[in-house]
Amino acid sequence: MRRLSTILFLSAFALGLPLLAAAHDDNIDKINGAVRIEAGQHAGDVSTINGAVRIAEGAIVRKASTVNGSVELGDKAQASEVGTVNGSIRLGSASHVSGEVNAVNGSVHLNQGADVGGKLSNVNGAIMLDDAHVAGGIATVSGDITVGANSRVEGGILVEKPGGWFHWGHGRAPVVVIGPHAVVQGTLEFRRDVILKVSDSAQIGPVKGATVVKFSGAQP
């Protein structure tokens, strides 16, 4: 029930952004089209429906979100929150999101040096950290998770059991990889079957609901 409420909240939140945008002169909202904030520019809440959101290198926004589209933060870009429904999220090198990063039915990729101050979550789609940092934990229902080499996660990892109205990934077990010299602080909790592969040089917290398979080298 908690997961269902979260998903419905994310959808309503994203759909409501254009209405909120009218209250601020520096907000940008659009329907049926992409939105781009150019390098070095500042903006408030940036949103669209049926289009992508692109925050270029070094630009700063409050929130970046879309429905039916992807969100991309360029290198060294900043935002307070990032979210999408039916689309992917990519955070560029040395980018920073002070709050949460949420995708419903989409992948999330953090490039080298990307930093998320809140929780990183999705329902369906791969989550990939490439020498990146997440302070608020990682959660998914059916996505594969790769905490790549030298990445760091506080707040643990949670893989929820599919159920209710949402049935993504009932059959296939998600694959969770903790790479060389990566650190995951907090509990790694798995409420469904997963394949958990952990580098022999990684550091992780307690594991609930899965058996650790150790590997050596760069990849399992």
C-alpha positions as a LaTeX table, in Angstrom:
\begin{tabular}{lrrr}
\hline
Residue & $x$ (\AA) & $y$ (\AA) & $z$ (\AA) \\
\hline
Met1 & 0.00 & 0.00 & 0.00 \\
Arg2 & 2.83 & 2.43 & 0.83 \\
Arg3 & 4.45 & 1.79 & $-2.57$ \\
Leu4 & 1.15 & 2.28 & $-4.39$ \\
Ser5 & 0.57 & 5.58 & $-2.60$ \\
Thr6 & 4.06 & 6.75 & $-3.53$ \\
Ile7 & 3.53 & 5.95 & $-7.21$ \\
Leu8 & 0.18 & 7.69 & $-7.32$ \\
Phe9 & 1.69 & 10.70 & $-5.55$ \\
Leu10 & 4.51 & 10.93 & $-8.09$ \\
Ser11 & 2.06 & 10.85 & $-10.98$ \\
Ala12 & $-0.17$ & 13.50 & $-9.42$ \\
Phe13 & 2.86 & 15.61 & $-8.50$ \\
Ala14 & 4.20 & 15.60 & $-12.05$ \\
Leu15 & 0.80 & 16.34 & $-13.56$ \\
Gly16 & 0.25 & 19.20 & $-11.13$ \\
Leu17 & 3.47 & 21.04 & $-11.86$ \\
Pro18 & 2.14 & 23.14 & $-14.78$ \\
Leu19 & $-0.55$ & 24.55 & $-12.47$ \\
Leu20 & 2.00 & 25.46 & $-9.83$ \\
Ala21 & 4.27 & 27.04 & $-12.43$ \\
Ala22 & 1.91 & 29.93 & $-13.08$ \\
Ala23 & 2.65 & 31.30 & $-9.60$ \\
His24 & 6.31 & 32.10 & $-10.31$ \\
Asp25 & 7.76 & 34.29 & $-13.05$ \\
Asp26 & 10.89 & 32.17 & $-13.34$ \\
Asn27 & 9.02 & 28.90 & $-13.83$ \\
Ile28 & 8.71 & 27.27 & $-17.24$ \\
Asp29 & 5.97 & 24.80 & $-18.20$ \\
Lys30 & 4.91 & 23.37 & $-21.51$ \\
Ile31 & 2.57 & 20.82 & $-23.07$ \\
Asn32 & 3.56 & 18.67 & $-26.05$ \\
Gly33 & 7.12 & 19.82 & $-26.41$ \\
Ala34 & 10.63 & 19.78 & $-25.00$ \\
Val35 & 12.03 & 22.32 & $-22.55$ \\
Arg36 & 15.69 & 23.33 & $-22.44$ \\
Ile37 & 17.53 & 25.53 & $-19.96$ \\
Glu38 & 20.73 & 26.76 & $-21.54$ \\
Ala39 & 24.18 & 26.46 & $-20.00$ \\
Gly40 & 24.70 & 28.64 & $-16.95$ \\
Gln41 & 21.09 & 29.87 & $-16.79$ \\
His42 & 18.85 & 29.84 & $-13.70$ \\
Ala43 & 15.16 & 28.91 & $-13.57$ \\
Gly44 & 12.48 & 27.82 & $-11.12$ \\
Asp45 & 10.24 & 24.80 & $-11.66$ \\
Val46 & 10.76 & 23.42 & $-15.17$ \\
Ser47 & 8.14 & 20.97 & $-16.46$ \\
Thr48 & 6.44 & 19.61 & $-19.53$ \\
Ile49 & 3.95 & 16.95 & $-20.61$ \\
Asn50 & 4.82 & 14.79 & $-23.62$ \\
Gly51 & 8.33 & 16.10 & $-23.98$ \\
Ala52 & 11.86 & 16.03 & $-22.62$ \\
Val53 & 13.47 & 18.38 & $-20.11$ \\
Arg54 & 17.12 & 19.30 & $-20.70$ \\
Ile55 & 19.10 & 21.27 & $-18.13$ \\
Ala56 & 22.39 & 22.20 & $-19.79$ \\
Glu57 & 25.85 & 22.32 & $-18.25$ \\
Gly58 & 26.10 & 24.46 & $-15.13$ \\
Ala59 & 22.44 & 25.54 & $-15.19$ \\
Ile60 & 20.44 & 25.68 & $-11.94$ \\
Val61 & 16.71 & 24.96 & $-11.49$ \\
Arg62 & 14.41 & 24.21 & $-8.57$ \\
Lys63 & 12.53 & 21.22 & $-9.98$ \\
Ala64 & 12.79 & 19.42 & $-13.31$ \\
Ser65 & 9.95 & 17.06 & $-14.25$ \\
Thr66 & 7.95 & 15.65 & $-17.12$ \\
Val67 & 5.25 & 13.15 & $-17.98$ \\
Asn68 & 6.00 & 10.95 & $-21.00$ \\
Gly69 & 9.53 & 12.16 & $-21.51$ \\
Ser70 & 13.08 & 12.06 & $-20.20$ \\
Val71 & 14.93 & 14.44 & $-17.88$ \\
Glu72 & 18.63 & 15.19 & $-18.31$ \\
Leu73 & 20.90 & 17.30 & $-16.14$ \\
Gly74 & 24.12 & 18.33 & $-17.84$ \\
Asp75 & 27.54 & 18.29 & $-16.23$ \\
Lys76 & 27.66 & 20.43 & $-13.05$ \\
Ala77 & 23.95 & 21.28 & $-13.35$ \\
Gln78 & 21.87 & 21.57 & $-10.18$ \\
Ala79 & 18.26 & 20.97 & $-9.14$ \\
Ser80 & 16.29 & 20.52 & $-5.94$ \\
Glu81 & 14.19 & 17.61 & $-7.30$ \\
Val82 & 14.00 & 15.58 & $-10.50$ \\
Gly83 & 11.09 & 13.38 & $-11.56$ \\
Thr84 & 9.44 & 11.74 & $-14.55$ \\
Val85 & 6.53 & 9.43 & $-15.32$ \\
Asn86 & 7.25 & 7.17 & $-18.30$ \\
Gly87 & 10.76 & 8.32 & $-19.10$ \\
Ser88 & 14.41 & 8.06 & $-18.15$ \\
Ile89 & 16.58 & 10.29 & $-15.96$ \\
Arg90 & 20.26 & 11.01 & $-16.55$ \\
Leu91 & 22.44 & 13.12 & $-14.27$ \\
Gly92 & 25.65 & 14.43 & $-15.79$ \\
Ser93 & 29.11 & 14.41 & $-14.26$ \\
Ala94 & 29.41 & 16.46 & $-11.06$ \\
Ser95 & 25.71 & 17.38 & $-11.20$ \\
His96 & 23.84 & 17.80 & $-7.92$ \\
Val97 & 20.23 & 17.16 & $-6.87$ \\
Ser98 & 19.66 & 18.24 & $-3.30$ \\
Gly99 & 16.39 & 16.31 & $-2.89$ \\
Glu100 & 14.77 & 13.24 & $-4.42$ \\
Val101 & 15.13 & 11.67 & $-7.86$ \\
Asn102 & 12.07 & 9.64 & $-8.90$ \\
Ala103 & 11.14 & 7.81 & $-12.09$ \\
Val104 & 7.98 & 5.81 & $-12.71$ \\
Asn105 & 8.62 & 3.29 & $-15.48$ \\
Gly106 & 12.05 & 4.56 & $-16.51$ \\
Ser107 & 15.77 & 4.07 & $-16.02$ \\
Val108 & 18.02 & 6.31 & $-13.92$ \\
His109 & 21.73 & 6.85 & $-14.68$ \\
Leu110 & 24.16 & 8.84 & $-12.55$ \\
Asn111 & 27.41 & 9.75 & $-14.27$ \\
Gln112 & 30.76 & 10.16 & $-12.55$ \\
Gly113 & 30.64 & 12.49 & $-9.58$ \\
Ala114 & 26.85 & 12.99 & $-9.68$ \\
Asp115 & 25.37 & 13.57 & $-6.23$ \\
Val116 & 21.82 & 13.02 & $-4.95$ \\
Gly117 & 21.04 & 14.36 & $-1.49$ \\
Gly118 & 17.72 & 12.53 & $-1.11$ \\
Lys119 & 16.23 & 9.20 & $-2.15$ \\
Leu120 & 16.68 & 7.71 & $-5.63$ \\
Ser121 & 13.80 & 5.48 & $-6.72$ \\
Asn122 & 11.88 & 4.03 & $-9.61$ \\
Val123 & 9.37 & 1.27 & $-10.30$ \\
Asn124 & 10.66 & $-0.25$ & $-13.51$ \\
Gly125 & 13.96 & 0.34 & $-15.28$ \\
Ala126 & 17.66 & 0.00 & $-14.56$ \\
Ile127 & 19.37 & 2.15 & $-11.93$ \\
Met128 & 23.06 & 2.79 & $-12.60$ \\
Leu129 & 25.61 & 4.67 & $-10.49$ \\
Asp130 & 28.97 & 5.35 & $-12.11$ \\
Asp131 & 31.29 & 6.57 & $-9.33$ \\
Ala132 & 28.35 & 8.55 & $-7.95$ \\
His133 & 26.74 & 9.27 & $-4.57$ \\
Val134 & 23.21 & 8.86 & $-3.20$ \\
Ala135 & 22.56 & 10.02 & 0.36 \\
Gly136 & 18.95 & 8.88 & 0.84 \\
Gly137 & 18.96 & 5.26 & $-0.28$ \\
Ile138 & 17.84 & 3.47 & $-3.44$ \\
Ala139 & 14.47 & 1.79 & $-4.02$ \\
Thr140 & 12.86 & $-0.08$ & $-6.91$ \\
Val141 & 10.28 & $-2.74$ & $-7.65$ \\
Ser142 & 11.64 & $-4.53$ & $-10.69$ \\
Gly143 & 14.67 & $-2.58$ & $-11.93$ \\
Asp144 & 18.23 & $-3.87$ & $-11.99$ \\
Ile145 & 20.56 & $-1.87$ & $-9.74$ \\
Thr146 & 24.26 & $-1.32$ & $-10.35$ \\
Val147 & 26.21 & 0.55 & $-7.69$ \\
Gly148 & 29.30 & 0.95 & $-9.83$ \\
Ala149 & 32.93 & 1.08 & $-8.80$ \\
Asn150 & 33.76 & 3.68 & $-6.13$ \\
Ser151 & 30.11 & 4.73 & $-5.76$ \\
Arg152 & 28.65 & 5.42 & $-2.34$ \\
Val153 & 25.10 & 4.98 & $-1.04$ \\
Glu154 & 23.75 & 5.89 & 2.39 \\
Gly155 & 20.30 & 4.75 & 3.44 \\
Gly156 & 20.54 & 1.22 & 2.07 \\
Ile157 & 18.77 & $-0.46$ & $-0.83$ \\
Leu158 & 15.15 & $-1.66$ & $-0.98$ \\
Val159 & 13.62 & $-3.88$ & $-3.68$ \\
Glu160 & 9.87 & $-4.06$ & $-3.16$ \\
Lys161 & 7.56 & $-6.94$ & $-4.02$ \\
Pro162 & 5.28 & $-6.31$ & $-7.03$ \\
Gly163 & 1.61 & $-6.20$ & $-6.18$ \\
Gly164 & $-1.63$ & $-4.24$ & $-6.28$ \\
Trp165 & $-2.37$ & $-2.48$ & $-9.53$ \\
Phe166 & 1.28 & $-2.55$ & $-10.58$ \\
His167 & 2.65 & $-5.84$ & $-11.87$ \\
Trp168 & 5.98 & $-4.86$ & $-13.46$ \\
Gly169 & 8.60 & $-7.56$ & $-13.28$ \\
His170 & 6.64 & $-10.37$ & $-11.63$ \\
Gly171 & 8.60 & $-13.07$ & $-13.47$ \\
Arg172 & 12.23 & $-11.99$ & $-13.77$ \\
Ala173 & 14.43 & $-11.57$ & $-10.71$ \\
Pro174 & 16.18 & $-8.16$ & $-10.62$ \\
Val175 & 19.97 & $-8.21$ & $-10.64$ \\
Val176 & 21.72 & $-6.08$ & $-8.02$ \\
Val177 & 25.48 & $-5.49$ & $-8.43$ \\
Ile178 & 27.69 & $-3.73$ & $-5.89$ \\
Gly179 & 30.93 & $-2.94$ & $-7.71$ \\
Pro180 & 34.59 & $-2.72$ & $-6.68$ \\
His181 & 35.32 & $-0.38$ & $-3.76$ \\
Ala182 & 31.67 & 0.71 & $-3.64$ \\
Val183 & 30.10 & 1.40 & $-0.25$ \\
Val184 & 26.45 & 0.83 & 0.70 \\
Gln185 & 25.61 & 1.92 & 4.24 \\
Gly186 & 22.36 & 0.73 & 5.76 \\
Thr187 & 20.30 & $-2.39$ & 5.19 \\
Leu188 & 20.00 & $-4.06$ & 1.79 \\
Glu189 & 16.43 & $-5.39$ & 1.96 \\
Phe190 & 14.86 & $-7.55$ & $-0.71$ \\
Arg191 & 11.14 & $-8.36$ & $-0.53$ \\
Arg192 & 11.25 & $-10.47$ & $-3.68$ \\
Asp193 & 13.79 & $-12.80$ & $-5.28$ \\
Val194 & 16.87 & $-11.02$ & $-6.57$ \\
Ile195 & 20.34 & $-11.93$ & $-7.75$ \\
Leu196 & 22.79 & $-10.08$ & $-5.50$ \\
Lys197 & 26.41 & $-9.85$ & $-6.66$ \\
Val198 & 28.93 & $-8.03$ & $-4.45$ \\
Ser199 & 32.57 & $-7.28$ & $-5.20$ \\
Asp200 & 35.04 & $-8.69$ & $-2.71$ \\
Ser201 & 36.38 & $-5.13$ & $-2.28$ \\
Ala202 & 32.97 & $-3.52$ & $-1.65$ \\
Gln203 & 31.54 & $-2.63$ & 1.75 \\
Ile204 & 27.85 & $-3.25$ & 2.48 \\
Gly205 & 25.47 & $-3.23$ & 5.42 \\
Pro206 & 23.20 & $-6.07$ & 6.62 \\
Val207 & 21.40 & $-8.08$ & 3.94 \\
Lys208 & 17.77 & $-9.23$ & 4.32 \\
Gly209 & 16.05 & $-11.55$ & 1.86 \\
Ala210 & 18.94 & $-12.46$ & $-0.46$ \\
Thr211 & 22.16 & $-14.45$ & $-0.59$ \\
Val212 & 25.35 & $-12.59$ & $-1.43$ \\
Val213 & 27.34 & $-13.92$ & $-4.40$ \\
Lys214 & 30.91 & $-12.59$ & $-4.24$ \\
Phe215 & 32.96 & $-11.71$ & $-7.31$ \\
Ser216 & 36.43 & $-10.35$ & $-8.01$ \\
Gly217 & 37.61 & $-8.10$ & $-10.81$ \\
Ala218 & 35.88 & $-5.18$ & $-12.46$ \\
Gln219 & 32.58 & $-6.95$ & $-13.19$ \\
Pro220 & 30.79 & $-10.12$ & $-12.07$ \\
\hline
\end{tabular}
